Amino acid sequence: MSSGNGGAPRDEAVFARPPGQTGAFADAPDRLGPRPSSAPEPSAGQQAAFGRPATASGGFADGRPTLPARPVLPPPAEALLRAFGPAAGGQRGLQEPPGGRPGRRRTATGPWWKPDARSDPWRDPYAPVALGAPAVYEEAARPGPIVLDPQGRRKLRLRDVSVRLSVLALLAVLLVGAVGGGIGWYLTKANDETPLLAPGTRLSEVDPGITREPGSVSRIAEDVMPAVVSIEVRVGQAGATGSGVVIDGEDGYIVTNNHVVSGAEGVEGAEIRAVFFDGSGSAARIVGRDPASDLAVLKVEKPGLVTAALGSSEDVVVGDPVVAIGSPLGLAGTVTSGIVSALERPVRLSGEGSDTNAVISAVQTDAPINPGNSGGALVDASGALIGINTAIASTGAGGSIGLGFAIPVDSVRDIAEQLISTGSAVHSSLGVNTRSVTDGTRDGALVLNVEPGSGAAAAGIREEDIVIAVEGEPVRSSEELVVAVDAHDPGETITVEVVRGGSSTEVEATLDAA
């Protein structure tokens, strides 16, 4: 044998047969055979724990209690033996029928007497128990369970009706339908057609029973519409329409908006015409205009006109029902309704094509107002005039979006009286130009410039001052400042609070006439 590193011989002494040994290796003793016991003797402690006591002898089972012997039942009574015991010796199970088991020649149809009765497992009490196949319900052989109603009567199901009966019922229905249709067709063809025309026909009159409660829109419109007129303005080839309200029927004075008639002022050949509720018309002249309030008064030579009842601005509250009457889009006598949605809303007016430049403390309403409603009436539930419709909020389309504005009736009364008396109206002025500003927490009117010699200049109001209150009432915008100043008469002294250099101060200013 060679090694793996070049074939050097191994040392075979380790694997050589011992000296003096011959024969096969199988002569070695069987290692799996029984071995002599060499267990050590138990110690004294083990003897004491597990050894048999010196006084005990025999097996450990000696002396254990034994189960009591099963009691022997007494023999059954004689009556039970006669009733249930076998009739003869050697029999077991059920007794034979009275008179013995019949012979094969018996042909009775009872289930016991069938020839295979002895082999029927259901009759053999010693037959083994086995699990058979599940029961099979044969619909054709057995029609299924019977359904009863609460009264115990059998319910008739659709599948219980025979095919023949169903066909007969269908034929009967078709026959009745055919007969009825034939009779109707015959009667229709047999009758002569009536003539289309019936001379002298009078339809019956039925009293509709309509009641118009006082304060209803229909009653308000009936009372106020005669006092509302349409205003038609023509300048050369151009024309415009608006509305007006009669405020003095005896002398023919009509109030309207300045922007409705301002285009005809001083223009040669311009024509203004008022069209009344009854369809008649009359030429109108301008009595006076006030661009600062967007009001104007016209006069027509037609006495005896219906005069509108003037209400009071103090009686108007948010939520009051109102009715707007005028000539929107040239449609005379149009009535819309809504509510007062806000009061004292500062609104700046600047009529296109007119000299109107006004800020009004408006009555806001959701009654639909459209171009042409300008100068028309806004009345309350009693029919009293509470404002002159003037402007609408618009998204650019020019139509109503549910926000309209009217000049309050108190301002209308004051300006109209001045225009009728003098042809012009006077307003109060502080003598400042402002714009709305805010610092995120407080709003006000920033003074851009102060007119020399004005009440503001005399009071020490400077540019860059921010007006935040007039007579203790907050001022949050330049429009609110104009409205607050115009609420006082010219020559009246008012308290103005301004913010200057981060701190506020109050000054006394005397208002000028403008």
C-alpha positions as CSV (number, residue, x, y, z in Angstrom):
1,M,0.0,0.0,0.0
2,S,1.3,3.5,-0.9
3,S,0.6,6.8,0.8
4,G,-0.9,9.7,-1.0
5,N,2.4,11.7,-1.1
6,G,4.4,9.6,-3.5
7,G,3.7,5.9,-2.6
8,A,5.8,5.5,0.6
9,P,4.8,2.3,2.5
10,R,2.6,2.7,5.5
11,D,3.3,1.3,8.9
12,E,1.3,-1.9,8.9
13,A,2.0,-2.9,12.4
14,V,-1.1,-1.3,13.6
15,F,-3.3,-3.6,11.4
16,A,-1.2,-6.8,11.6
17,R,-2.7,-10.0,13.3
18,P,-1.6,-10.4,16.8
19,P,1.2,-13.0,17.2
20,G,0.0,-16.5,17.9
21,Q,-3.5,-16.0,16.5
22,T,-4.9,-18.0,13.6
23,G,-8.2,-18.6,12.0
24,A,-11.1,-16.3,11.2
25,F,-12.0,-13.2,13.1
26,A,-15.6,-14.6,13.6
27,D,-14.3,-16.8,16.5
28,A,-14.6,-13.8,18.8
29,P,-17.2,-14.1,21.6
30,D,-20.8,-12.9,20.9
31,R,-21.1,-9.4,22.2
32,L,-24.9,-9.4,22.0
33,G,-25.4,-12.5,24.2
34,P,-26.4,-12.4,27.8
35,R,-23.9,-11.0,30.2
36,P,-23.3,-12.1,33.7
37,S,-24.9,-9.9,36.4
38,S,-22.5,-7.7,38.1
39,A,-25.0,-5.4,39.9
40,P,-23.7,-4.2,43.2
41,E,-25.4,-5.1,46.4
42,P,-28.0,-2.5,47.5
43,S,-26.9,-0.2,50.3
44,A,-28.6,0.0,53.7
45,G,-30.5,3.1,52.7
46,Q,-31.9,1.5,49.5
47,Q,-32.9,-1.6,51.5
48,A,-34.7,0.6,54.0
49,A,-36.5,2.6,51.2
50,F,-37.4,-0.1,48.7
51,G,-36.9,-3.4,50.5
52,R,-39.7,-5.7,51.8
53,P,-40.4,-5.1,55.4
54,A,-39.3,-7.9,57.8
55,T,-42.8,-8.5,58.9
56,A,-44.3,-8.8,55.4
57,S,-44.5,-12.1,53.5
58,G,-46.1,-13.2,50.3
59,G,-47.2,-10.9,47.4
60,F,-48.1,-7.2,47.7
61,A,-51.7,-7.9,46.5
62,D,-52.6,-9.8,49.7
63,G,-55.1,-8.1,51.9
64,R,-56.5,-5.6,49.3
65,P,-60.3,-5.0,49.4
66,T,-62.3,-7.0,47.0
67,L,-65.4,-5.9,45.0
68,P,-68.7,-7.1,46.4
69,A,-70.3,-10.0,44.6
70,R,-73.1,-9.0,42.1
71,P,-76.4,-9.7,43.7
72,V,-78.5,-12.4,42.1
73,L,-81.8,-11.1,40.8
74,P,-84.9,-13.0,41.9
75,P,-86.7,-14.9,39.1
76,P,-89.4,-12.9,37.3
77,A,-93.0,-13.3,38.3
78,E,-95.2,-15.9,36.8
79,A,-97.4,-13.3,35.2
80,L,-94.4,-11.7,33.4
81,L,-93.2,-15.1,32.2
82,R,-96.6,-15.9,30.8
83,A,-96.9,-12.5,29.1
84,F,-93.4,-12.0,27.7
85,G,-91.5,-15.3,28.0
86,P,-91.1,-17.8,25.1
87,A,-94.0,-20.2,24.7
88,A,-91.8,-23.3,24.5
89,G,-88.3,-24.2,25.4
90,G,-85.5,-23.4,23.1
91,Q,-87.1,-20.2,21.7
92,R,-85.9,-16.7,22.1
93,G,-87.0,-13.2,21.1
94,L,-90.6,-12.3,20.4
95,Q,-93.3,-14.9,20.7
96,E,-95.0,-16.5,17.8
97,P,-98.5,-15.3,16.9
98,P,-101.4,-16.9,18.7
99,G,-102.1,-20.3,17.2
100,G,-98.5,-20.7,16.0
101,R,-96.7,-19.3,12.9
102,P,-98.9,-19.8,9.8
103,G,-97.8,-22.1,7.1
104,R,-96.6,-21.1,3.6
105,R,-100.0,-21.5,2.2
106,R,-101.4,-18.5,4.0
107,T,-101.9,-15.5,1.7
108,A,-102.8,-12.7,4.1
109,T,-101.6,-9.3,3.1
110,G,-100.6,-8.1,6.5
111,P,-97.0,-7.1,6.9
112,W,-96.2,-9.7,9.5
113,W,-97.4,-12.6,7.4
114,K,-95.2,-11.9,4.4
115,P,-93.0,-14.8,3.4
116,D,-89.8,-12.7,4.1
117,A,-91.0,-11.7,7.6
118,R,-88.4,-13.9,9.4
119,S,-85.5,-12.4,7.4
120,D,-86.7,-8.8,7.7
121,P,-84.1,-7.0,9.9
122,W,-86.7,-4.5,11.2
123,R,-88.5,-7.5,12.8
124,D,-85.4,-9.3,14.1
125,P,-84.3,-7.8,17.4
126,Y,-80.9,-9.6,17.0
127,A,-80.2,-8.1,13.6
128,P,-77.0,-6.0,13.4
129,V,-77.1,-2.2,13.1
130,A,-75.7,-0.6,10.0
131,L,-75.8,2.9,8.4
132,G,-77.7,2.8,5.1
133,A,-78.1,5.3,2.3
134,P,-80.1,8.6,2.9
135,A,-83.8,8.6,2.2
136,V,-84.8,9.6,-1.4
137,Y,-87.8,11.8,-1.9
138,E,-89.7,10.8,-5.1
139,E,-91.7,13.8,-6.2
140,A,-93.5,11.8,-8.9
141,A,-94.6,9.0,-6.5
142,R,-95.5,11.4,-3.6
143,P,-96.6,15.0,-4.3
144,G,-94.8,16.4,-1.3
145,P,-96.1,18.0,1.9
146,I,-99.5,19.4,2.2
147,V,-99.6,23.2,3.1
148,L,-102.4,24.3,5.4
149,D,-103.7,27.8,6.2
150,P,-104.2,29.1,9.8
151,Q,-107.7,27.7,9.7
152,G,-106.4,24.2,8.9
153,R,-107.6,24.2,5.3
154,R,-105.4,23.0,2.5
155,K,-103.8,25.8,0.4
156,L,-104.0,25.5,-3.4
157,R,-100.6,26.0,-5.0
158,L,-99.9,27.0,-8.5
159,R,-98.3,23.7,-9.3
160,D,-101.3,21.8,-8.1
161,V,-103.4,23.3,-10.9
162,S,-103.4,21.0,-13.9
163,V,-102.2,22.1,-17.3
164,R,-105.6,21.6,-18.8
165,L,-107.3,23.9,-16.3
166,S,-104.6,26.6,-16.9
167,V,-105.2,26.4,-20.7
168,L,-108.9,26.6,-20.2
169,A,-108.6,29.7,-18.1
170,L,-106.3,31.4,-20.6
171,L,-108.7,30.6,-23.4
172,A,-111.6,32.1,-21.4
173,V,-109.7,35.4,-20.8
174,L,-108.8,35.7,-24.5
175,L,-112.4,35.0,-25.5
176,V,-113.7,37.7,-23.1
177,G,-111.2,40.2,-24.4
178,A,-112.1,39.5,-28.1
179,V,-115.8,39.8,-27.4
180,G,-115.4,43.0,-25.5
181,G,-113.2,44.5,-28.2
182,G,-115.6,43.5,-30.9
183,I,-118.6,45.1,-29.2
184,G,-116.7,48.3,-28.6
185,W,-115.6,48.5,-32.2
186,Y,-119.1,47.9,-33.4
187,L,-120.6,50.6,-31.1
188,T,-118.0,53.1,-32.3
189,K,-118.7,52.5,-35.9
190,A,-122.5,52.4,-35.5
191,N,-122.6,56.0,-33.8
192,D,-122.5,59.0,-36.1
193,E,-119.7,61.5,-35.6
194,T,-120.7,64.8,-34.0
195,P,-120.1,68.1,-35.8
196,L,-116.9,70.0,-35.1
197,L,-118.6,73.4,-34.7
198,A,-121.3,74.2,-32.2
199,P,-122.7,77.7,-32.8
200,G,-123.9,79.7,-29.8
201,T,-121.9,77.7,-27.3
202,R,-121.5,79.4,-23.9
203,L,-119.1,78.1,-21.3
204,S,-120.3,77.9,-17.7
205,E,-119.1,80.5,-15.4
206,V,-117.6,79.3,-12.1
207,D,-116.8,81.7,-9.2
208,P,-113.2,81.0,-8.4
209,G,-113.5,82.3,-4.9
210,I,-110.2,84.1,-4.9
211,T,-109.5,86.2,-1.8
212,R,-106.7,88.7,-1.8
213,E,-105.7,89.5,1.7
214,P,-104.5,92.9,2.7
215,G,-100.7,92.9,2.4
216,S,-100.6,90.4,-0.4
217,V,-98.4,91.1,-3.4
218,S,-101.4,91.4,-5.7
219,R,-103.1,93.9,-3.4
220,I,-99.9,95.9,-3.0
221,A,-99.4,96.0,-6.8
222,E,-103.0,97.0,-7.4
223,D,-102.6,100.0,-5.0
224,V,-99.1,101.2,-5.9
225,M,-98.9,100.6,-9.7
226,P,-100.9,103.7,-10.6
227,A,-98.3,105.8,-8.9
228,V,-95.3,104.3,-10.8
229,V,-94.4,105.6,-14.3
230,S,-92.1,104.6,-17.1
231,I,-89.5,107.2,-18.1
232,E,-88.4,107.3,-21.7
233,V,-85.4,109.5,-22.6
234,R,-84.4,110.2,-26.2
235,V,-81.3,112.0,-27.2
236,G,-80.8,112.2,-31.0
237,Q,-81.0,108.6,-32.2
238,A,-80.1,107.1,-28.8
239,G,-82.7,106.3,-26.2
240,A,-82.9,104.9,-22.6
241,T,-85.7,103.8,-20.3
242,G,-86.1,103.9,-16.5
243,S,-88.8,104.3,-13.9
244,G,-90.2,107.0,-11.7
245,V,-92.6,107.5,-8.7
246,V,-95.2,110.2,-8.4
247,I,-94.6,112.1,-5.2
248,D,-97.0,115.0,-5.8
249,G,-99.9,114.2,-7.9
250,E,-101.5,117.7,-7.8
251,D,-98.5,119.5,-9.2
252,G,-97.2,116.5,-11.3
253,Y,-93.8,116.0,-9.5
254,I,-92.1,112.7,-10.2
255,V,-88.9,111.4,-8.5
256,T,-86.4,109.2,-10.4
257,N,-82.6,108.6,-10.5
258,N,-80.2,111.2,-11.8
259,H,-78.4,108.7,-14.0
260,V,-81.7,108.0,-15.9
261,V,-82.2,111.6,-17.1
262,S,-78.7,113.3,-16.7
263,G,-77.9,112.6,-20.4
264,A,-80.8,114.9,-21.5
265,E,-79.8,117.9,-19.4
266,G,-78.9,120.8,-21.5
267,V,-78.9,118.8,-24.8
268,E,-80.8,120.5,-27.6
269,G,-83.6,118.3,-29.0
270,A,-83.5,115.9,-26.1
271,E,-86.9,114.6,-25.0
272,I,-88.1,113.1,-21.7
273,R,-91.5,111.5,-21.6
274,A,-93.4,109.9,-18.7
275,V,-95.8,107.0,-19.5
276,F,-98.5,106.3,-16.9
277,F,-100.2,103.2,-15.7
278,D,-103.2,103.8,-18.0
279,G,-101.0,103.9,-21.1
280,S,-101.2,107.7,-21.5
281,G,-98.0,109.8,-21.8
282,S,-96.8,113.3,-21.1
283,A,-93.7,115.3,-21.8
284,A,-91.5,115.8,-18.7
285,R,-89.1,118.6,-17.6
286,I,-86.2,118.3,-15.2
287,V,-86.9,120.3,-12.0
288,G,-83.5,119.5,-10.4
289,R,-80.8,116.9,-10.3
290,D,-78.5,115.8,-7.4
291,P,-75.5,113.7,-8.7
292,A,-74.3,113.3,-5.0
293,S,-77.4,111.3,-4.1
294,D,-78.3,110.0,-7.7
295,L,-81.8,111.6,-7.4
296,A,-83.7,113.8,-9.8
297,V,-87.2,115.3,-9.9
298,L,-89.3,115.7,-13.1
299,K,-92.5,117.7,-13.6
300,V,-95.4,116.8,-16.0
301,E,-98.4,118.9,-16.9
302,K,-101.0,116.3,-15.9
303,P,-102.7,117.1,-12.6
304,G,-104.7,114.6,-10.6
305,L,-102.1,111.8,-10.7
306,V,-102.1,109.0,-8.1
307,T,-99.5,109.9,-5.4
308,A,-97.4,107.3,-3.7
309,A,-97.6,107.0,0.1
310,L,-94.2,107.8,1.6
311,G,-93.1,105.6,4.5
312,S,-90.4,106.0,7.1
313,S,-86.9,104.5,7.1
314,E,-87.0,104.0,10.8
315,D,-89.9,101.5,10.5
316,V,-87.9,99.2,8.1
317,V,-86.2,96.2,9.6
318,V,-84.3,93.3,8.0
319,G,-86.6,90.6,6.9
320,D,-89.6,92.8,6.1
321,P,-91.4,91.7,2.9
322,V,-91.0,94.2,0.0
323,V,-92.3,94.6,-3.5
324,A,-90.3,96.3,-6.4
325,I,-92.3,97.9,-9.2
326,G,-90.9,99.5,-12.3
327,S,-90.1,98.9,-16.0
328,P,-87.1,96.5,-16.1
329,L,-85.7,96.0,-19.6
330,G,-88.5,98.3,-20.9
331,L,-91.3,96.0,-19.6
332,A,-93.6,98.5,-17.9
333,G,-95.7,97.5,-14.9
334,T,-93.4,94.7,-13.8
335,V,-93.8,93.5,-10.1
336,T,-91.2,91.5,-8.2
337,S,-91.1,90.6,-4.5
338,G,-88.6,89.7,-1.8
339,I,-87.4,90.9,1.6
340,V,-85.1,93.5,3.1
341,S,-81.8,91.6,3.3
342,A,-79.7,94.4,4.9
343,L,-79.9,98.1,6.0
344,E,-77.5,101.0,5.9
345,R,-75.3,99.3,3.3
346,P,-72.7,101.8,2.1
347,V,-72.8,101.6,-1.7
348,R,-70.8,103.8,-4.2
349,L,-72.7,104.7,-7.3
350,S,-71.2,105.8,-10.6
351,G,-73.6,105.8,-13.4
352,E,-72.1,105.1,-16.8
353,G,-72.6,108.0,-19.2
354,S,-73.8,110.3,-16.3
355,D,-72.3,112.7,-13.8
356,T,-73.5,110.6,-10.9
357,N,-70.9,110.2,-8.2
358,A,-72.7,109.2,-5.0
359,V,-72.3,107.1,-1.9
360,I,-75.6,106.1,-0.4
361,S,-76.6,104.2,2.8
362,A,-78.8,101.8,0.9
363,V,-81.6,99.4,1.7
364,Q,-80.5,96.0,0.4
365,T,-83.1,93.7,-1.0
366,D,-83.3,90.3,-2.8
367,A,-86.3,91.3,-4.8
368,P,-85.2,90.9,-8.5
369,I,-84.1,94.3,-9.9
370,N,-82.8,94.7,-13.4
371,P,-81.7,97.6,-15.7
372,G,-84.8,99.8,-16.2
373,N,-85.9,99.4,-12.6
374,S,-83.8,102.5,-11.7
375,G,-86.0,105.2,-10.2
376,G,-88.9,102.7,-9.5
377,A,-90.6,102.0,-6.2
378,L,-89.6,99.7,-3.4
379,V,-92.6,99.4,-1.1
380,D,-93.4,97.5,2.1
381,A,-96.3,95.3,3.0
382,S,-98.6,98.3,3.5
383,G,-97.8,99.8,0.1
384,A,-95.8,102.6,1.6
385,L,-92.7,103.7,-0.3
386,I,-89.5,102.8,1.6
387,G,-86.9,103.4,-1.2
388,I,-86.1,104.3,-4.8
389,N,-84.5,101.4,-6.6
390,T,-81.1,102.5,-7.8
391,A,-78.4,99.8,-8.3
392,I,-77.8,96.1,-8.5
393,A,-74.9,93.9,-7.6
394,S,-73.7,92.1,-10.8
395,T,-71.1,89.6,-11.8
396,G,-70.7,91.2,-15.2
397,A,-73.8,90.0,-17.1
398,G,-75.8,93.0,-16.0
399,G,-78.8,91.1,-14.7
400,S,-80.2,90.5,-11.3
401,I,-78.3,88.1,-9.0
402,G,-80.5,88.6,-6.0
403,L,-78.9,91.8,-4.6
404,G,-80.4,95.1,-5.3
405,F,-80.0,98.5,-3.6
406,A,-82.5,101.3,-3.0
407,I,-82.1,104.9,-1.7
408,P,-83.9,105.1,1.7
409,V,-87.1,107.1,1.7
410,D,-86.0,109.6,4.3
411,S,-83.1,110.7,2.0
412,V,-85.5,110.7,-1.0
413,R,-87.9,113.0,0.9
414,D,-85.2,115.4,2.0
415,I,-83.4,115.7,-1.4
416,A,-86.8,115.9,-3.3
417,E,-88.0,118.8,-1.2
418,Q,-84.7,120.7,-1.8
419,L,-84.9,120.1,-5.5
420,I,-88.5,121.2,-5.8
421,S,-87.8,124.2,-3.6
422,T,-84.5,125.4,-5.0
423,G,-83.6,123.1,-7.9
424,S,-80.5,121.8,-6.1
425,A,-79.5,119.9,-2.9
426,V,-76.9,120.7,-0.3
427,H,-74.8,118.1,1.4
428,S,-72.3,118.2,4.3
429,S,-68.6,117.8,3.6
430,L,-65.6,117.2,5.8
431,G,-63.1,118.4,3.1
432,V,-61.0,115.2,2.7
433,N,-60.4,112.6,0.1
434,T,-59.9,109.1,1.5
435,R,-59.6,105.4,0.6
436,S,-60.3,102.3,2.5
437,V,-57.5,100.6,4.4
438,T,-56.9,97.9,7.0
439,D,-54.1,96.7,9.2
440,G,-55.5,93.2,9.6
441,T,-57.2,94.0,12.9
442,R,-58.9,97.4,12.4
443,D,-60.3,99.1,9.3
444,G,-60.6,102.8,8.5
445,A,-60.4,105.6,5.9
446,L,-56.9,106.8,5.0
447,V,-56.7,110.5,4.4
448,L,-55.1,111.1,1.0
449,N,-55.4,114.9,0.9
450,V,-57.1,117.7,2.9
451,E,-58.8,120.6,1.1
452,P,-57.4,124.0,2.2
453,G,-59.8,126.0,4.3
454,S,-62.1,123.0,4.9
455,G,-63.4,121.9,8.2
456,A,-60.9,119.0,8.3
457,A,-58.0,121.5,7.8
458,A,-59.3,123.7,10.6
459,A,-59.6,120.7,12.9
460,G,-56.0,119.7,12.3
461,I,-56.6,116.5,10.3
462,R,-53.5,115.7,8.2
463,E,-52.6,113.5,5.3
464,E,-51.8,109.9,6.3
465,D,-54.3,110.1,9.2
466,I,-56.7,107.2,9.4
467,V,-60.3,108.1,10.3
468,I,-61.8,105.2,12.5
469,A,-64.9,106.9,14.0
470,V,-67.3,109.8,13.6
471,E,-69.4,110.8,16.7
472,G,-68.4,107.5,18.3
473,E,-69.7,105.3,15.5
474,P,-67.0,103.1,13.8
475,V,-65.8,104.0,10.3
476,R,-64.5,101.0,8.4
477,S,-64.2,102.4,4.9
478,S,-64.1,105.6,2.8
479,E,-67.8,104.9,1.8
480,E,-68.8,104.7,5.5
481,L,-67.0,108.0,6.2
482,V,-69.0,109.8,3.4
483,V,-72.3,108.3,4.7
484,A,-71.5,109.3,8.3
485,V,-70.6,112.9,7.4
486,D,-73.7,113.2,5.1
487,A,-76.0,112.2,8.0
488,H,-75.3,115.6,9.6
489,D,-76.2,119.1,8.5
490,P,-73.8,121.7,7.1
491,G,-72.4,123.9,9.8
492,E,-72.7,121.1,12.5
493,T,-69.6,120.3,14.6
494,I,-68.8,116.6,14.8
495,T,-66.1,114.5,16.7
496,V,-63.7,112.7,14.5
497,E,-61.4,110.0,15.8
498,V,-58.2,109.5,13.8
499,V,-55.1,107.3,14.2
500,R,-51.8,109.1,13.8
501,G,-48.3,107.7,14.6
502,G,-49.7,104.5,16.1
503,S,-52.0,106.3,18.6
504,S,-55.6,107.6,18.2
505,T,-56.8,111.1,18.9
506,E,-60.1,112.9,18.7
507,V,-60.6,116.3,16.9
508,E,-63.6,118.6,16.5
509,A,-64.5,119.5,12.9
510,T,-67.2,121.8,11.6
511,L,-68.9,120.5,8.4
512,D,-69.0,122.6,5.2
513,A,-71.8,122.7,2.7
514,A,-71.1,121.0,-0.6
